[in-house]
């Protein structure tokens, strides 16, 4: 079922300025870095547009040999190159990872590779091509891909370039362009190296590509999936006036985000378009004022270091350097104006947040500028049991002043207390965060799982 979401009161009037984050230089020396990923361990993988993937090791040094080098396979120039990386949910077992790149003809390729016997180097000969499709121009190639909690691989594709999508590709279900695609990499079928999920929205339509999961997008350069809320966040780069952010539940599919009919919430070219009631409009958007020009989609913060950031979706603008957030209720805020051509966000294994600047080859760690005091050392603090069921206990060498339990949205779920044994039997199963303050004014936040 299609739906229309008119969050007009959540758009520009709700765009406020709140300087609340700092950037800490984490690593530099990369050549056109485009993406930052983790494989479930303490390494970070940096995708460079020139066709290389490099590893930042746990000691913060760069591995001497690239994890993967496919520079001879790719085209460069414009928005082409090696654009995206996703690790299989069972990477620790099967060693599979997936890349999105434009080949020497400028066309999109989705391919699988496998790690070699050396965990810091991939087997460059292991490529298995899953999909390839034509790209008529050097821009609007999309390029992102990620696995959802359903185990399926989601892929973004732009509308093929040119001003205003003149060939109406984003609305054409018989094309891969201007879409979010979804495939099953674990169950190949019909002679392909992938399968079609049985609940893909157009699987039984004779006039649609069965891989299409959502459409009506201009250039969804970066998108992410929040597995806590089971929602996808899609940042769609605008044409000339508006940058937009879309959010939907993964239980909804087949949604039409309206491009080229609408740019954000505003009409752009209504020729041959469906009724507005059949479209899904953005949860938030902003204009090209103040040097803005191109949105870079990000990630919902789910780390434990900064509870005040819990549940906030981070995004940035490539041109102005602005970094912003969208709260769960759709309120948009500016949290920083920094120098950098931001092209992506990434997380480490602890869900702490990073941002990537392509022009200077730098990666920064995002920090809450308002966070007070220092974190406890591990040998001073313990939780037992974790996961908990009815009751959990905690201990610390200092005298505890208060204990506060927060949900994943950063909302308080139990009144602050001093007792070191806390009954949580009334809470639903899930992930929570414990914030502890001692009389010496030290703070820490730790993750708690309740079964």
PLY file of the C-alpha trace (Angstrom):
ply
format ascii 1.0
element vertex 451
property float x
property float y
property float z
element edge 450
property int vertex1
property int vertex2
end_header
0.00 0.00 0.00
1.33 3.40 -0.96
1.19 6.27 1.49
1.75 9.99 1.58
3.71 11.54 4.43
3.42 15.30 4.64
5.86 16.35 7.36
5.70 19.97 6.32
5.96 21.24 9.88
9.12 19.18 10.35
11.02 20.62 7.44
12.73 23.99 7.27
10.95 25.67 10.23
12.34 22.94 12.53
15.89 23.33 11.24
17.66 24.87 14.22
21.32 25.37 15.07
22.79 23.57 18.04
26.58 23.27 18.23
26.82 19.97 20.07
29.42 17.73 18.45
33.17 17.83 17.94
35.29 16.03 15.38
38.46 14.29 16.45
40.93 13.39 13.69
41.15 9.61 13.69
43.26 8.81 10.61
44.52 10.58 7.50
46.57 9.78 4.41
43.87 8.21 2.23
43.24 8.95 -1.45
39.62 9.89 -2.12
38.08 7.78 0.66
34.37 7.15 0.07
33.21 4.66 2.67
34.13 3.28 6.09
32.99 -0.16 7.25
33.74 -2.71 9.96
33.66 -6.49 9.67
32.58 -7.22 13.21
36.04 -6.84 14.74
38.37 -4.03 15.81
39.57 -3.17 12.29
38.12 -0.49 10.01
37.97 -0.84 6.22
38.34 2.28 4.08
37.03 2.27 0.50
38.95 4.51 -1.88
37.35 5.68 -5.11
40.44 4.61 -7.07
39.62 0.93 -6.50
41.42 0.09 -3.28
40.17 -0.99 0.13
42.60 -0.33 2.97
42.53 -1.49 6.58
43.04 0.58 9.70
44.38 -1.95 12.17
43.58 -2.05 15.88
46.78 -0.11 16.68
45.56 2.70 14.37
48.14 1.97 11.68
47.27 1.27 8.06
47.98 -2.27 6.86
50.92 -2.16 4.41
49.02 -4.03 1.67
45.51 -3.05 0.55
42.80 -5.51 1.55
41.60 -5.40 -2.08
42.88 -3.64 -5.19
40.59 -3.69 -8.25
41.88 -0.44 -9.74
42.31 -2.09 -13.16
38.62 -3.07 -13.24
37.05 0.32 -12.61
36.31 3.53 -14.47
37.17 6.84 -12.89
36.06 10.42 -13.32
32.89 12.10 -12.11
31.05 9.92 -9.61
32.48 6.66 -10.86
34.87 4.24 -9.20
34.75 1.80 -6.31
31.74 3.15 -4.45
30.51 0.76 -1.77
31.36 -2.18 0.49
29.26 -4.53 2.60
30.33 -7.54 4.66
28.13 -10.63 4.71
26.34 -11.09 8.07
28.25 -14.40 8.41
31.57 -12.93 7.26
33.39 -14.48 10.22
32.38 -17.90 8.85
32.26 -17.57 5.05
34.59 -14.60 4.42
32.25 -13.09 1.82
32.03 -9.37 1.14
30.34 -7.36 -1.60
31.35 -4.29 -3.57
29.60 -1.81 -5.83
31.75 -0.32 -8.58
31.59 1.10 -12.09
33.52 -1.00 -14.59
35.78 0.23 -17.39
32.70 0.89 -19.51
31.16 3.02 -16.77
28.45 0.52 -15.88
27.46 -0.65 -12.39
28.76 -3.99 -11.11
27.70 -5.69 -7.89
30.24 -8.39 -7.09
31.18 -10.79 -4.31
34.73 -11.41 -3.13
36.18 -13.65 -0.45
38.95 -13.12 2.07
42.17 -15.14 1.59
43.98 -17.19 4.22
45.45 -13.88 5.36
42.64 -12.07 7.20
44.06 -8.70 6.09
44.02 -9.53 2.39
41.18 -10.55 0.08
41.50 -13.10 -2.69
41.45 -10.79 -5.72
40.72 -13.76 -8.03
37.56 -14.74 -6.16
35.22 -12.26 -7.86
31.71 -13.49 -8.60
29.58 -10.91 -10.43
26.02 -10.82 -9.15
24.56 -7.95 -11.13
25.58 -5.44 -13.78
23.54 -2.77 -15.46
24.15 0.21 -17.72
24.87 3.71 -16.48
24.20 6.34 -19.17
26.26 9.08 -17.47
29.21 9.50 -15.12
27.05 10.85 -12.30
24.05 9.66 -10.28
25.41 6.13 -9.99
24.27 5.63 -6.41
26.80 3.13 -5.16
25.86 2.15 -1.63
24.95 -1.33 -0.41
24.26 -2.90 2.96
22.68 -5.97 4.52
19.41 -5.69 6.37
18.37 -7.69 9.44
16.42 -9.89 7.01
19.75 -11.07 5.56
19.05 -9.50 2.16
21.42 -7.15 0.34
20.04 -3.65 -0.33
21.61 -1.64 -3.19
21.16 2.01 -4.19
21.12 3.24 -7.78
20.76 6.78 -9.08
18.58 7.92 -11.97
21.35 7.78 -14.57
22.28 11.45 -14.61
21.35 14.45 -16.75
19.23 17.34 -15.54
15.76 16.46 -14.30
15.79 12.74 -15.23
14.65 13.48 -18.81
13.99 9.81 -19.56
11.82 9.38 -16.46
13.93 6.43 -15.32
13.30 6.81 -11.60
9.57 6.23 -12.15
10.09 3.37 -14.62
9.87 0.04 -12.81
11.40 -1.73 -15.80
14.74 -0.03 -15.10
17.20 -0.47 -12.24
17.98 3.26 -12.15
16.57 5.59 -9.48
15.86 2.68 -7.14
16.67 0.76 -4.00
17.15 -2.87 -5.03
16.95 -5.93 -2.77
18.42 -9.36 -3.53
19.04 -12.66 -1.74
22.74 -13.51 -2.02
22.42 -16.82 -0.16
19.85 -18.52 -2.39
20.72 -18.16 -6.09
17.95 -19.02 -8.53
16.93 -18.81 -12.19
20.52 -19.14 -13.38
21.67 -16.01 -11.54
24.19 -15.64 -8.74
21.44 -14.34 -6.46
17.78 -14.89 -5.76
14.74 -12.63 -5.47
13.23 -12.39 -1.98
9.72 -13.83 -2.10
8.24 -10.68 -0.55
9.83 -8.20 -2.94
6.97 -5.91 -3.98
7.11 -6.40 -7.76
8.19 -10.02 -7.96
5.01 -11.02 -9.78
4.70 -7.93 -11.99
5.45 -8.52 -15.70
6.33 -4.85 -16.14
8.84 -4.38 -13.34
12.29 -5.58 -12.37
11.75 -8.07 -9.54
14.81 -6.71 -7.70
13.15 -3.29 -7.18
12.27 -2.63 -3.55
11.65 1.17 -3.64
11.73 3.74 -6.44
11.35 7.38 -7.40
14.84 8.39 -6.22
17.30 10.80 -7.85
20.63 9.77 -6.36
20.43 7.86 -3.06
24.19 8.14 -2.63
24.18 6.94 0.97
21.55 5.03 2.95
21.61 2.96 6.12
19.45 0.54 8.08
18.78 0.95 11.80
18.36 -2.57 13.12
17.04 -1.33 16.46
13.92 0.20 14.88
14.00 -1.93 11.70
13.96 1.22 9.54
15.85 2.33 6.46
17.07 5.92 6.14
17.63 7.14 2.57
19.27 10.48 1.86
18.45 11.54 -1.71
20.58 14.20 -3.41
18.45 17.01 -4.83
18.45 18.65 -8.24
18.77 22.39 -7.71
16.94 23.43 -4.57
16.14 20.73 -1.98
18.00 17.89 -0.26
15.80 15.23 1.30
15.83 12.47 3.91
13.42 9.55 3.73
12.65 7.03 6.46
10.54 3.91 6.24
10.00 0.65 8.02
11.53 -2.40 6.34
8.10 -3.99 6.56
6.93 -1.49 3.92
8.06 -1.96 0.35
7.22 -0.72 -3.11
7.16 2.92 -1.97
7.51 5.68 -4.58
9.57 8.64 -3.33
8.37 10.87 -6.13
11.37 11.96 -8.21
11.22 13.50 -10.89
7.66 14.53 -10.12
8.75 16.16 -6.87
12.04 17.44 -5.54
11.57 16.89 -1.84
8.06 18.09 -1.02
7.94 20.58 -3.92
6.61 19.88 -7.45
9.38 19.59 -10.06
7.93 18.04 -13.23
4.43 16.61 -12.89
4.14 15.38 -16.47
3.05 11.75 -16.52
3.14 11.50 -12.73
0.88 9.60 -10.33
-1.32 11.32 -7.79
0.46 12.81 -4.81
-1.50 10.39 -2.61
0.49 7.53 -4.19
3.83 9.04 -3.21
5.91 9.01 -0.03
7.36 12.38 0.93
10.47 13.00 3.03
10.54 13.06 6.80
12.94 16.02 6.57
14.54 18.27 3.97
16.67 21.39 3.63
17.38 23.96 0.92
20.53 25.04 -0.89
20.85 28.17 1.24
24.15 28.87 3.06
26.27 26.97 0.56
24.44 23.64 0.81
24.36 21.57 -2.37
24.44 17.80 -1.85
23.33 15.64 1.07
25.42 12.78 2.41
23.30 10.29 4.25
24.49 8.82 7.50
23.62 6.56 10.37
21.50 6.49 13.52
23.84 6.67 16.50
23.70 3.45 18.55
26.99 3.64 20.42
27.22 3.69 24.20
29.76 6.48 24.76
27.37 9.39 24.24
23.84 8.67 25.51
22.65 12.16 24.53
23.17 11.19 20.88
21.16 7.97 21.15
18.58 7.59 18.36
19.74 10.63 16.37
20.20 10.17 12.63
23.33 11.96 11.38
23.72 13.48 7.91
25.99 16.09 6.31
26.29 18.35 3.28
29.16 17.85 0.83
29.57 21.52 -0.08
28.87 23.56 3.04
30.43 21.23 5.63
27.26 21.34 7.67
26.56 18.29 9.86
23.01 17.74 11.08
20.75 15.34 12.88
17.15 14.19 12.65
15.48 13.04 15.86
13.00 10.15 15.97
10.10 12.64 15.80
11.54 14.22 12.64
13.06 17.37 14.13
16.11 18.47 12.13
19.02 20.30 13.78
22.44 21.56 12.75
25.00 20.18 15.19
28.21 21.44 13.55
29.67 23.44 10.68
33.07 21.97 9.87
35.57 22.10 7.04
35.34 18.95 4.94
33.76 17.44 1.85
31.73 14.81 3.68
30.94 11.72 1.60
29.96 9.09 4.16
29.60 8.03 7.77
30.72 4.76 9.29
30.78 2.89 12.58
33.24 0.69 14.40
32.40 -2.60 16.09
31.13 -0.66 19.13
28.75 1.43 17.01
30.73 4.62 17.59
30.38 7.07 14.72
32.92 8.37 12.16
32.70 10.75 9.20
34.76 10.69 5.98
36.09 13.67 4.00
37.08 12.84 0.42
39.04 15.97 -0.50
41.68 15.80 2.23
41.63 12.03 2.76
40.75 12.28 6.44
38.51 10.28 8.77
37.17 11.87 11.93
35.51 10.43 15.00
32.31 12.13 16.11
32.22 13.15 19.78
29.52 14.72 21.89
30.89 18.14 22.82
28.55 18.36 25.79
29.61 15.04 27.33
30.98 15.65 30.82
33.71 13.95 32.78
35.74 10.91 31.93
34.81 7.29 31.35
35.56 4.73 34.04
38.27 2.20 33.43
37.12 -1.37 32.91
38.68 -2.72 36.11
36.59 -0.37 38.25
33.16 -1.27 36.89
31.15 -4.46 36.35
27.59 -5.58 35.48
26.24 -9.04 36.32
24.50 -10.80 34.72
24.53 -9.25 31.26
22.30 -10.27 29.50
19.88 -9.94 32.42
16.37 -11.28 32.92
14.80 -10.20 36.22
17.52 -8.41 38.16
21.05 -7.17 37.46
23.75 -6.02 39.85
26.58 -3.58 39.30
29.64 -2.63 41.27
32.23 0.12 41.24
35.17 0.98 43.47
33.84 4.52 43.96
30.61 5.36 45.79
27.71 5.50 43.31
25.68 8.71 43.24
23.03 7.71 40.68
22.14 4.98 38.18
19.90 5.79 35.21
18.55 3.30 32.69
17.93 4.54 29.13
16.36 2.94 26.08
17.91 3.06 22.60
16.25 6.41 21.91
18.03 7.93 24.91
14.81 8.08 26.92
14.82 7.35 30.65
12.88 4.13 31.39
13.43 3.92 35.17
13.81 6.75 37.70
17.44 7.38 38.79
18.42 5.28 41.78
21.36 4.45 44.03
20.78 0.75 44.70
23.40 -1.52 43.14
20.80 -4.23 42.50
18.07 -3.21 40.04
14.86 -5.04 39.14
14.15 -4.87 35.39
11.41 -7.50 35.21
8.89 -4.84 34.16
10.89 -3.87 31.06
10.55 -5.41 27.62
13.35 -7.52 26.21
15.89 -5.55 24.21
18.93 -3.29 24.37
19.32 -0.61 27.06
22.05 1.68 28.37
23.09 2.18 31.99
24.43 5.61 32.94
26.31 5.70 36.23
27.55 8.76 38.11
29.77 8.59 41.19
30.34 11.09 43.97
33.69 11.95 42.40
31.70 13.20 39.36
32.86 10.48 37.01
30.46 9.07 34.43
30.20 6.02 32.26
27.60 4.46 29.98
27.45 0.71 29.40
25.19 -1.44 27.26
22.74 -3.85 28.94
20.80 -6.61 27.22
17.54 -7.78 28.77
16.18 -11.17 27.76
0 1
1 2
2 3
3 4
4 5
5 6
6 7
7 8
8 9
9 10
10 11
11 12
12 13
13 14
14 15
15 16
16 17
17 18
18 19
19 20
20 21
21 22
22 23
23 24
24 25
25 26
26 27
27 28
28 29
29 30
30 31
31 32
32 33
33 34
34 35
35 36
36 37
37 38
38 39
39 40
40 41
41 42
42 43
43 44
44 45
45 46
46 47
47 48
48 49
49 50
50 51
51 52
52 53
53 54
54 55
55 56
56 57
57 58
58 59
59 60
60 61
61 62
62 63
63 64
64 65
65 66
66 67
67 68
68 69
69 70
70 71
71 72
72 73
73 74
74 75
75 76
76 77
77 78
78 79
79 80
80 81
81 82
82 83
83 84
84 85
85 86
86 87
87 88
88 89
89 90
90 91
91 92
92 93
93 94
94 95
95 96
96 97
97 98
98 99
99 100
100 101
101 102
102 103
103 104
104 105
105 106
106 107
107 108
108 109
109 110
110 111
111 112
112 113
113 114
114 115
115 116
116 117
117 118
118 119
119 120
120 121
121 122
122 123
123 124
124 125
125 126
126 127
127 128
128 129
129 130
130 131
131 132
132 133
133 134
134 135
135 136
136 137
137 138
138 139
139 140
140 141
141 142
142 143
143 144
144 145
145 146
146 147
147 148
148 149
149 150
150 151
151 152
152 153
153 154
154 155
155 156
156 157
157 158
158 159
159 160
160 161
161 162
162 163
163 164
164 165
165 166
166 167
167 168
168 169
169 170
170 171
171 172
172 173
173 174
174 175
175 176
176 177
177 178
178 179
179 180
180 181
181 182
182 183
183 184
184 185
185 186
186 187
187 188
188 189
189 190
190 191
191 192
192 193
193 194
194 195
195 196
196 197
197 198
198 199
199 200
200 201
201 202
202 203
203 204
204 205
205 206
206 207
207 208
208 209
209 210
210 211
211 212
212 213
213 214
214 215
215 216
216 217
217 218
218 219
219 220
220 221
221 222
222 223
223 224
224 225
225 226
226 227
227 228
228 229
229 230
230 231
231 232
232 233
233 234
234 235
235 236
236 237
237 238
238 239
239 240
240 241
241 242
242 243
243 244
244 245
245 246
246 247
247 248
248 249
249 250
250 251
251 252
252 253
253 254
254 255
255 256
256 257
257 258
258 259
259 260
260 261
261 262
262 263
263 264
264 265
265 266
266 267
267 268
268 269
269 270
270 271
271 272
272 273
273 274
274 275
275 276
276 277
277 278
278 279
279 280
280 281
281 282
282 283
283 284
284 285
285 286
286 287
287 288
288 289
289 290
290 291
291 292
292 293
293 294
294 295
295 296
296 297
297 298
298 299
299 300
300 301
301 302
302 303
303 304
304 305
305 306
306 307
307 308
308 309
309 310
310 311
311 312
312 313
313 314
314 315
315 316
316 317
317 318
318 319
319 320
320 321
321 322
322 323
323 324
324 325
325 326
326 327
327 328
328 329
329 330
330 331
331 332
332 333
333 334
334 335
335 336
336 337
337 338
338 339
339 340
340 341
341 342
342 343
343 344
344 345
345 346
346 347
347 348
348 349
349 350
350 351
351 352
352 353
353 354
354 355
355 356
356 357
357 358
358 359
359 360
360 361
361 362
362 363
363 364
364 365
365 366
366 367
367 368
368 369
369 370
370 371
371 372
372 373
373 374
374 375
375 376
376 377
377 378
378 379
379 380
380 381
381 382
382 383
383 384
384 385
385 386
386 387
387 388
388 389
389 390
390 391
391 392
392 393
393 394
394 395
395 396
396 397
397 398
398 399
399 400
400 401
401 402
402 403
403 404
404 405
405 406
406 407
407 408
408 409
409 410
410 411
411 412
412 413
413 414
414 415
415 416
416 417
417 418
418 419
419 420
420 421
421 422
422 423
423 424
424 425
425 426
426 427
427 428
428 429
429 430
430 431
431 432
432 433
433 434
434 435
435 436
436 437
437 438
438 439
439 440
440 441
441 442
442 443
443 444
444 445
445 446
446 447
447 448
448 449
449 450
